[in-house]
Amino acid sequence: MRFDWRGGDLEFRTLSALGRLYAESGQFTQALARLRDAATYFPGHPGALAVTEKIGEIFAALFLDGAAAAMPPVAALALFNEYRELTPPGVKGERMVFALAERLMAADLLDQAGTLLDHQVRFRLAGGERARAGAVLAEVRLAQGRADEALAALRTSAAPALASHLVDRRLRLEARALLDVGNTVKARALLIGDQSEEAEALRAEIAWRALDWPAAAAAYSRLIKLAPAGAPLDRLLAYRVLRRAVALGMAGQRGDLRAHVAEWGNPMAKTSYGDEFAAVAEGIGGDERNYRSLTENLGAVTALRRSIGSTGAAGEQTALR
């Protein structure tokens, strides 16, 4: 009927019926296309408003209520881009965009996620919504190793009178980006007063890269103490224990290193970092110059950079790239 009869009420009703049937069968791309045809070709039809509302309902069901979860991420992004003008203003629209961006990031489609968020920051959002989107965009750029673009995203999305938690989050992201471009002094200054675990992890990495071994050892000590009593020695905690051992050795704090090894030697032996921790421990009584050579060339550090990525610790993942 669609191809045999063009014009008039019959075509409008045919397109409308096709749109609803496609939607009910989960063929959302076809549903939106047919309903858009009905609204576009017959703007003066008495049923045009109802069709337009139906288009909005389908779009909301896809990207707000989760119906698009069954679609491949790239297909969902293509559909969103084609009908992006249907994105509602305010919180609902923000939720749609962030949900889609999270799906793209989870599928390691960072370029696509970045493009989506960049468009929102530049052309659509304002105020706090823009600042939140800019923070997520900065995280994507950091995950891509593009620290300069992360800083640009934060500058572009800056806004006044933000919630304190968002301000802190953006400052930590800026510190991470500055760390990656080598500005450790400014990165450290941005974290003054921030007592969060992520900030402490950043301070530890800043000290490590600056070769400030006493500060690195102190920061990793504080991070280790943040673990709940009796918590299992997971990969992240083992990583921090190993790094503190290396920092203590490089700082020449042999007494603290002996106590650290005595406390963690047996648990660390059961982790994937056991051999490396043992190598650090074996150098305690040796010549200072030989010990520094050992720690500086410790193959474990390279291995850590590859293996720590699955821990879920955003700050340290970024620092280890």
C-alpha positions as a Python dict, from the first residue, in 0.01 Angstrom:
ca = {
    (1, 'M'): (0, 0, 0),
    (2, 'R'): (284, 237, 76),
    (3, 'F'): (422, 215, -276),
    (4, 'D'): (93, 174, -460),
    (5, 'W'): (-88, 471, -306),
    (6, 'R'): (74, 810, -266),
    (7, 'G'): (-91, 1121, -130),
    (8, 'G'): (-390, 1196, 85),
    (9, 'D'): (-519, 1048, 404),
    (10, 'L'): (-457, 688, 298),
    (11, 'E'): (-81, 734, 266),
    (12, 'F'): (-69, 918, 599),
    (13, 'R'): (-258, 637, 772),
    (14, 'T'): (-38, 376, 599),
    (15, 'L'): (284, 544, 712),
    (16, 'S'): (148, 588, 1064),
    (17, 'A'): (42, 225, 1088),
    (18, 'L'): (380, 106, 955),
    (19, 'G'): (561, 320, 1210),
    (20, 'R'): (362, 176, 1498),
    (21, 'L'): (399, -182, 1375),
    (22, 'Y'): (773, -144, 1329),
    (23, 'A'): (803, 0, 1680),
    (24, 'E'): (603, -285, 1831),
    (25, 'S'): (830, -539, 1660),
    (26, 'G'): (1149, -366, 1778),
    (27, 'Q'): (1248, -233, 1435),
    (28, 'F'): (1306, 117, 1563),
    (29, 'T'): (1506, 255, 1270),
    (30, 'Q'): (1223, 173, 1030),
    (31, 'A'): (962, 295, 1280),
    (32, 'L'): (1119, 637, 1315),
    (33, 'A'): (1173, 669, 939),
    (34, 'R'): (809, 592, 851),
    (35, 'L'): (667, 816, 1122),
    (36, 'R'): (900, 1098, 1019),
    (37, 'D'): (778, 1058, 662),
    (38, 'A'): (419, 1089, 781),
    (39, 'A'): (492, 1404, 981),
    (40, 'T'): (706, 1559, 706),
    (41, 'Y'): (481, 1487, 407),
    (42, 'F'): (157, 1578, 585),
    (43, 'P'): (232, 1861, 829),
    (44, 'G'): (-126, 1990, 813),
    (45, 'H'): (-294, 1656, 874),
    (46, 'P'): (-510, 1639, 1190),
    (47, 'G'): (-306, 1338, 1307),
    (48, 'A'): (38, 1497, 1247),
    (49, 'L'): (74, 1610, 1607),
    (50, 'A'): (2, 1261, 1740),
    (51, 'V'): (263, 1117, 1501),
    (52, 'T'): (519, 1370, 1617),
    (53, 'E'): (450, 1277, 1978),
    (54, 'K'): (488, 909, 1891),
    (55, 'I'): (830, 980, 1739),
    (56, 'G'): (936, 1144, 2065),
    (57, 'E'): (803, 849, 2268),
    (58, 'I'): (1000, 599, 2060),
    (59, 'F'): (1319, 806, 2085),
    (60, 'A'): (1278, 834, 2461),
    (61, 'A'): (1213, 460, 2492),
    (62, 'L'): (1531, 393, 2297),
    (63, 'F'): (1773, 622, 2473),
    (64, 'L'): (1611, 694, 2807),
    (65, 'D'): (1431, 372, 2897),
    (66, 'G'): (1697, 138, 2760),
    (67, 'A'): (1530, -7, 2451),
    (68, 'A'): (1842, 73, 2248),
    (69, 'A'): (2047, -161, 2469),
    (70, 'A'): (1963, -446, 2231),
    (71, 'M'): (2116, -257, 1940),
    (72, 'P'): (2489, -267, 1862),
    (73, 'P'): (2652, 47, 2006),
    (74, 'V'): (2751, 182, 1665),
    (75, 'A'): (2399, 133, 1530),
    (76, 'A'): (2253, 305, 1835),
    (77, 'L'): (2491, 598, 1784),
    (78, 'A'): (2399, 628, 1416),
    (79, 'L'): (2029, 633, 1503),
    (80, 'F'): (2085, 890, 1776),
    (81, 'N'): (2281, 1117, 1541),
    (82, 'E'): (2011, 1095, 1273),
    (83, 'Y'): (1741, 1202, 1517),
    (84, 'R'): (1947, 1407, 1763),
    (85, 'E'): (1702, 1697, 1730),
    (86, 'L'): (1456, 1484, 1930),
    (87, 'T'): (1683, 1493, 2237),
    (88, 'P'): (1478, 1658, 2511),
    (89, 'P'): (1623, 1952, 2704),
    (90, 'G'): (1739, 1930, 3062),
    (91, 'V'): (1807, 1627, 3274),
    (92, 'K'): (1634, 1377, 3044),
    (93, 'G'): (1844, 1473, 2746),
    (94, 'E'): (2159, 1464, 2957),
    (95, 'R'): (2076, 1113, 3077),
    (96, 'M'): (2025, 997, 2719),
    (97, 'V'): (2361, 1126, 2605),
    (98, 'F'): (2553, 994, 2904),
    (99, 'A'): (2392, 649, 2879),
    (100, 'L'): (2489, 622, 2513),
    (101, 'A'): (2839, 754, 2582),
    (102, 'E'): (2887, 496, 2858),
    (103, 'R'): (2785, 217, 2618),
    (104, 'L'): (3036, 339, 2361),
    (105, 'M'): (3311, 365, 2623),
    (106, 'A'): (3234, 16, 2754),
    (107, 'A'): (3272, -115, 2398),
    (108, 'D'): (3607, 70, 2371),
    (109, 'L'): (3459, 298, 2103),
    (110, 'L'): (3636, 599, 2250),
    (111, 'D'): (3652, 804, 1930),
    (112, 'Q'): (3276, 774, 1885),
    (113, 'A'): (3207, 853, 2251),
    (114, 'G'): (3436, 1155, 2230),
    (115, 'T'): (3267, 1286, 1915),
    (116, 'L'): (2923, 1248, 2074),
    (117, 'L'): (3022, 1430, 2392),
    (118, 'D'): (3218, 1698, 2209),
    (119, 'H'): (2909, 1790, 2007),
    (120, 'Q'): (2704, 1817, 2326),
    (121, 'V'): (2964, 2038, 2493),
    (122, 'R'): (3012, 2267, 2195),
    (123, 'F'): (2662, 2308, 2060),
    (124, 'R'): (2391, 2187, 2294),
    (125, 'L'): (2453, 2198, 2668),
    (126, 'A'): (2512, 2487, 2905),
    (127, 'G'): (2593, 2545, 3271),
    (128, 'G'): (2619, 2244, 3499),
    (129, 'E'): (2509, 2001, 3227),
    (130, 'R'): (2788, 2123, 3004),
    (131, 'A'): (3040, 2099, 3287),
    (132, 'R'): (2941, 1737, 3359),
    (133, 'A'): (2961, 1642, 2992),
    (134, 'G'): (3299, 1815, 2970),
    (135, 'A'): (3423, 1607, 3262),
    (136, 'V'): (3317, 1284, 3093),
    (137, 'L'): (3474, 1402, 2767),
    (138, 'A'): (3798, 1473, 2953),
    (139, 'E'): (3792, 1118, 3091),
    (140, 'V'): (3753, 982, 2738),
    (141, 'R'): (4042, 1191, 2611),
    (142, 'L'): (4262, 1079, 2900),
    (143, 'A'): (4175, 716, 2824),
    (144, 'Q'): (4291, 784, 2468),
    (145, 'G'): (4619, 932, 2590),
    (146, 'R'): (4520, 1278, 2460),
    (147, 'A'): (4584, 1490, 2768),
    (148, 'D'): (4597, 1821, 2577),
    (149, 'E'): (4246, 1759, 2446),
    (150, 'A'): (4130, 1664, 2795),
    (151, 'L'): (4249, 2003, 2920),
    (152, 'A'): (4074, 2172, 2628),
    (153, 'A'): (3750, 1991, 2710),
    (154, 'L'): (3766, 2112, 3068),
    (155, 'R'): (3834, 2470, 2962),
    (156, 'T'): (3554, 2469, 2705),
    (157, 'S'): (3300, 2334, 2954),
    (158, 'A'): (3389, 2558, 3248),
    (159, 'A'): (3089, 2708, 3425),
    (160, 'P'): (3027, 2905, 3746),
    (161, 'A'): (2842, 2794, 4061),
    (162, 'L'): (2896, 2420, 4016),
    (163, 'A'): (2825, 2162, 4285),
    (164, 'S'): (3128, 2098, 4504),
    (165, 'H'): (3157, 1732, 4404),
    (166, 'L'): (3167, 1830, 4035),
    (167, 'V'): (3427, 2098, 4103),
    (168, 'D'): (3645, 1840, 4282),
    (169, 'R'): (3601, 1589, 4002),
    (170, 'R'): (3701, 1842, 3737),
    (171, 'L'): (4005, 1951, 3939),
    (172, 'R'): (4121, 1589, 3970),
    (173, 'L'): (4075, 1540, 3597),
    (174, 'E'): (4274, 1855, 3528),
    (175, 'A'): (4548, 1732, 3761),
    (176, 'R'): (4561, 1398, 3579),
    (177, 'A'): (4586, 1573, 3244),
    (178, 'L'): (4856, 1810, 3369),
    (179, 'L'): (5047, 1512, 3504),
    (180, 'D'): (5034, 1347, 3163),
    (181, 'V'): (5171, 1659, 2991),
    (182, 'G'): (5450, 1683, 3247),
    (183, 'N'): (5333, 1976, 3460),
    (184, 'T'): (5368, 1802, 3795),
    (185, 'V'): (5397, 2124, 3996),
    (186, 'K'): (5059, 2259, 3889),
    (187, 'A'): (4903, 1913, 3909),
    (188, 'R'): (5010, 1880, 4271),
    (189, 'A'): (4884, 2230, 4353),
    (190, 'L'): (4535, 2149, 4223),
    (191, 'L'): (4505, 1862, 4472),
    (192, 'I'): (4575, 2066, 4786),
    (193, 'G'): (4298, 2001, 5036),
    (194, 'D'): (4148, 1708, 4843),
    (195, 'Q'): (4145, 1407, 5077),
    (196, 'S'): (3979, 1161, 4838),
    (197, 'E'): (4142, 830, 4747),
    (198, 'E'): (4169, 933, 4383),
    (199, 'A'): (4353, 1251, 4480),
    (200, 'E'): (4589, 1051, 4701),
    (201, 'A'): (4659, 812, 4413),
    (202, 'L'): (4735, 1109, 4191),
    (203, 'R'): (4970, 1256, 4451),
    (204, 'A'): (5151, 923, 4467),
    (205, 'E'): (5191, 913, 4090),
    (206, 'I'): (5303, 1275, 4076),
    (207, 'A'): (5572, 1207, 4335),
    (208, 'W'): (5676, 890, 4150),
    (209, 'R'): (5721, 1070, 3818),
    (210, 'A'): (5901, 1358, 3987),
    (211, 'L'): (6140, 1102, 4144),
    (212, 'D'): (6039, 1235, 4485),
    (213, 'W'): (6075, 896, 4650),
    (214, 'P'): (6004, 995, 5014),
    (215, 'A'): (5678, 1164, 4907),
    (216, 'A'): (5586, 866, 4689),
    (217, 'A'): (5649, 623, 4975),
    (218, 'A'): (5437, 834, 5211),
    (219, 'A'): (5152, 862, 4960),
    (220, 'Y'): (5146, 488, 4891),
    (221, 'S'): (5152, 425, 5265),
    (222, 'R'): (4839, 636, 5305),
    (223, 'L'): (4672, 456, 5014),
    (224, 'I'): (4749, 116, 5163),
    (225, 'K'): (4596, 223, 5494),
    (226, 'L'): (4274, 316, 5314),
    (227, 'A'): (4206, -53, 5246),
    (228, 'P'): (3946, -190, 5492),
    (229, 'A'): (4080, -412, 5766),
    (230, 'G'): (4085, -771, 5649),
    (231, 'A'): (4034, -674, 5286),
    (232, 'P'): (4175, -924, 5034),
    (233, 'L'): (4504, -838, 4868),
    (234, 'D'): (4362, -765, 4524),
    (235, 'R'): (4561, -645, 4225),
    (236, 'L'): (4528, -277, 4305),
    (237, 'L'): (4637, -312, 4666),
    (238, 'A'): (4925, -541, 4566),
    (239, 'Y'): (5032, -282, 4310),
    (240, 'R'): (5040, -13, 4577),
    (241, 'V'): (5233, -237, 4817),
    (242, 'L'): (5495, -304, 4550),
    (243, 'R'): (5526, 61, 4455),
    (244, 'R'): (5573, 163, 4817),
    (245, 'A'): (5850, -95, 4850),
    (246, 'V'): (6030, 44, 4546),
    (247, 'A'): (5985, 403, 4667),
    (248, 'L'): (6119, 317, 5012),
    (249, 'G'): (6421, 152, 4856),
    (250, 'M'): (6489, 443, 4623),
    (251, 'A'): (6453, 685, 4916),
    (252, 'G'): (6707, 487, 5115),
    (253, 'Q'): (6456, 425, 5394),
    (254, 'R'): (6583, 73, 5463),
    (255, 'G'): (6433, 39, 5811),
    (256, 'D'): (6083, 121, 5685),
    (257, 'L'): (6137, -110, 5388),
    (258, 'R'): (6232, -401, 5617),
    (259, 'A'): (5915, -347, 5821),
    (260, 'H'): (5711, -322, 5499),
    (261, 'V'): (5857, -647, 5365),
    (262, 'A'): (5801, -822, 5697),
    (263, 'E'): (5435, -719, 5692),
    (264, 'W'): (5357, -791, 5330),
    (265, 'G'): (5610, -1052, 5217),
    (266, 'N'): (5391, -1360, 5267),
    (267, 'P'): (5067, -1213, 5124),
    (268, 'M'): (5253, -1063, 4825),
    (269, 'A'): (5414, -1398, 4745),
    (270, 'K'): (5067, -1524, 4652),
    (271, 'T'): (5001, -1241, 4404),
    (272, 'S'): (5109, -1190, 4045),
    (273, 'Y'): (5365, -939, 4177),
    (274, 'G'): (5528, -1182, 4416),
    (275, 'D'): (5853, -1224, 4224),
    (276, 'E'): (5901, -851, 4180),
    (277, 'F'): (5832, -782, 4548),
    (278, 'A'): (6081, -1051, 4642),
    (279, 'A'): (6340, -892, 4413),
    (280, 'V'): (6297, -559, 4592),
    (281, 'A'): (6322, -731, 4929),
    (282, 'E'): (6642, -911, 4832),
    (283, 'G'): (6815, -581, 4766),
    (284, 'I'): (6763, -446, 5118),
    (285, 'G'): (7100, -543, 5251),
    (286, 'G'): (7298, -479, 4936),
    (287, 'D'): (7506, -190, 4813),
    (288, 'E'): (7307, 133, 4767),
    (289, 'R'): (7425, 177, 4408),
    (290, 'N'): (7337, -181, 4315),
    (291, 'Y'): (7002, -152, 4487),
    (292, 'R'): (6913, 161, 4293),
    (293, 'S'): (7008, -14, 3972),
    (294, 'L'): (6784, -305, 4066),
    (295, 'T'): (6481, -90, 4140),
    (296, 'E'): (6531, 142, 3845),
    (297, 'N'): (6542, -151, 3605),
    (298, 'L'): (6278, -359, 3777),
    (299, 'G'): (6092, -537, 3502),
    (300, 'A'): (5784, -550, 3718),
    (301, 'V'): (5711, -184, 3661),
    (302, 'T'): (5666, -245, 3289),
    (303, 'A'): (5449, -546, 3361),
    (304, 'L'): (5242, -337, 3602),
    (305, 'R'): (5167, -87, 3332),
    (306, 'R'): (5006, -362, 3124),
    (307, 'S'): (4828, -556, 3394),
    (308, 'I'): (4687, -283, 3618),
    (309, 'G'): (4436, -171, 3357),
    (310, 'S'): (4170, -415, 3474),
    (311, 'T'): (4167, -295, 3834),
    (312, 'G'): (3911, -22, 3779),
    (313, 'A'): (4123, 245, 3952),
    (314, 'A'): (4082, 534, 3710),
    (315, 'G'): (4358, 751, 3849),
    (316, 'E'): (4623, 485, 3840),
    (317, 'Q'): (4514, 347, 3504),
    (318, 'T'): (4565, 690, 3352),
    (319, 'A'): (4897, 742, 3526),
    (320, 'L'): (5032, 407, 3415),
    (321, 'R'): (4978, 460, 3045),
}
